[in-house]
Amino acid sequence: MTCNKEISYSDLKALLAKGSGLVVDVRSKDEVDRGRIPGSIHIPVENVESDISLDASEFHSKFGVVKPSLDSSELVFHCQMGKRGDVATEKARGLGFKKARNYAGGYKEWSDKGGK
């Protein structure tokens, strides 16, 4: 059984406050350059499958963070408003990250709520 596919703003804030989890921003570089969720890494949605398939050392070398395990419930994707984040979450789940989640509110909700 898989866990809920979405994570709320408050749950994402709590996850980040704990200093755990991996938040992946799947927006374009131009969008990310205008603002991002602190601590997130950038993997454009079209690169999710190839980048999340890297072995652990390649992933760490490319992104500077530990690659999440397949059973991690702390792998979260997001975009601007939810659609691309959902696509990325489905791609990750298809590669075995069965507990990957989408922050459906996206960067728009994060910035609207002052999530900085």
C-alpha positions, -999 to 999 in steps of 0.1 A, spaced: 0 0 0 13 34 -9 10 65 13 -9 96 5 4 111 -27 3 148 -16 18 167 13 3 198 28 19 232 34 20 226 72 34 191 68 61 203 44 71 231 68 73 206 96 94 182 75 118 211 66 119 223 102 131 188 112 159 191 87 149 159 70 135 151 37 144 160 1 124 186 -16 128 186 -54 118 217 -74 108 205 -109 102 240 -124 123 255 -151 156 272 -142 141 307 -149 113 299 -124 137 287 -98 159 317 -103 129 339 -92 125 321 -59 127 287 -43 118 267 -12 149 268 10 168 236 10 152 223 -22 173 209 -51 164 216 -87 157 188 -111 136 199 -141 105 177 -146 119 164 -179 151 151 -161 134 135 -131 136 99 -144 173 101 -154 184 120 -123 165 100 -98 179 69 -114 215 79 -108 234 57 -84 239 72 -49 274 85 -54 265 101 -88 234 117 -72 254 131 -43 281 144 -66 255 161 -89 232 176 -62 253 177 -30 227 157 -10 221 120 -1 199 102 -26 167 91 -8 160 54 -3 132 38 -23 111 35 9 116 72 19 84 90 28 104 122 28 109 127 -9 87 156 -20 84 171 -55 69 205 -63 64 230 -91 46 263 -93 10 251 -88 10 213 -86 7 198 -121 44 192 -129 50 181 -93 24 155 -98 40 143 -130 74 141 -113 59 122 -83 43 96 -107 76 92 -125 94 86 -92 68 62 -80 71 43 -113 109 39 -105 101 24 -71 99 55 -48 65 44 -38 61 69 -10 72 100 -30 48 129 -25 37 160 -44 34 194 -27 4 203 -47 2 239 -34 35 244 -51 58 274 -49 28 297 -54 12 286 -22 46 286 -4 53 322 -13 17 333 -8 18 320 28 52 336 34 70 302 37 104 316 31 
